[in-house]
Amino acid sequence: MEALIFLAAFALPKHFTTFRAAAFEIYHYEAGSDEGYVQRPTSNVQCPMSNVLFSKLDCQTYHAQCQRVVLRRWTLDIGLWTFLSCYTRVLSYMAKHGKLQIALEYALARAILSGLGVLPRRLAIAVGLSIGRVAYLLPGNLRRTGRRNLEIAFPEMPERDRKRLLRGCFLSLGRLLGEFSQLPHATPEKLRKLIEYDEVGLSHLREAERNKRGVIFLTGHLGVWELHSFGWSALEYPLSFLVRPLDNPRIEEMIENVRTRFGNRAIDKQSAARQSLHVLREGGTLGILSDLNTQTREGVFVPFFGKLACTTAGIATLALKTDAVVIPTCAVWDKRRKRYFFHGDPPVELVRTGDHNKDIEVNTARFAAAVERMVRLYPDQWLWIHKRWKTRPPGEPDVYQ
């Protein structure tokens, strides 16, 4: 969901409160107790009009690290021997999770979703698609990451085709933004007209239900993933899903209220083991987004589009412990049908060798291959702007430098 909010606010400054010094430099006067609260200066400069020594302060670093600092004096040297001094208090919103920053981010997210939510569905999606088009045209890290990922995944593909896929990624995010804004007042009747099931995947799911086996929906940030679990809970039955809570608790609460409207249950990834095991052992359904970069302490390196990617080992651990049925699935926009298609593949058969570590690695690789297959089917709807290959095996360079 963070990607959607960021997409809508893409043209805004990265931080609401970060100084952007262009024609001048900003200096911080060290005075008494202030010194203990700020980052040590990287260089000193002499004030041309006095003997006061000023210290150059990197504002971006300051913004990220300081929580509550009283600055005695700021001086802006604009090269005209003119100095502007002021006294100010930098409030706690300058911190990463300060109260005012949380409130501002929440107000922005709520305004975007509420503004789109009052529009008719088609118009909301049209606006979302327009936001995606604009975001694609703007330069920045997202486009650079997307281009690099597509070079890794499709090295032989012509550049024009990779650009088409990257543009499709932004459009897909815009569509998801517009669609998500409509979910607070969506009804099962409306959703039934928008969604079509894949009979192949559905038949395997029904078989697991009859056998009272737990089911893992193996999915990713492909298509309209928010609608996937939401639509299932509205048209079938509630399920549980793993999430990493957003950094902003107010936005997290707002988003979770939508996701759980028809009874779904969100499980925090940081403390998911016991609850997830319980869900699966009771014959429940658990949705897991498995296509994000993972730290080495939580994952294993397996091939993804021909290049090793650190991938969560938790899914294999859960499946092996509970003998759950692992069904690769995603929800994508079908242009021909003009509907959302809930794609489902046959279950991924678990491999058991008797070597626990090997079983984790082998089955994780099989799950990653299943996700890759779905991405290859719908390559213009995957989240290419995520640094999927960021974590590298020891000794390997950063692929995004």
Buried (B, 14 or more C-beta within 10 A) or exposed (E): BBBBBBBBBBEEEEBEBEEEEEEEBBBBBBEEEBEEEBBEBEEEBEBEEEEEEBBEBBBEEBBBBBBEBEBBBBBBBEEEEEBEEEEEEBBBBBBBEBEBBBEBBBEBBBEBBEEBBEBEBEEBBBBBBEBBEBBBEEEEEBBEBBBBBBEBBBEEBEEEEBBBBBBBBBBBBBBBBBBBBBBEEBEEEEBEEBBBBBEEBBEBBEEBBEEEBBBBBBBBBBBBBBBBBBBBBBBBEBBBBBBEBBEBEBBBEBBBEBBBBBEBBBBEBEEBBEBBBBBBBEBBBBBBBBBBBBEEEEBBBBEBBEBBBBBBBBBBBBBBEBEBBBBBBBBBBEEEEEEBBBBBBEBBEBBEEEEEEEBBBBBBBBBBBBBBEBBEBBBBBBBBBBBBBBBBEEEEEEBBE
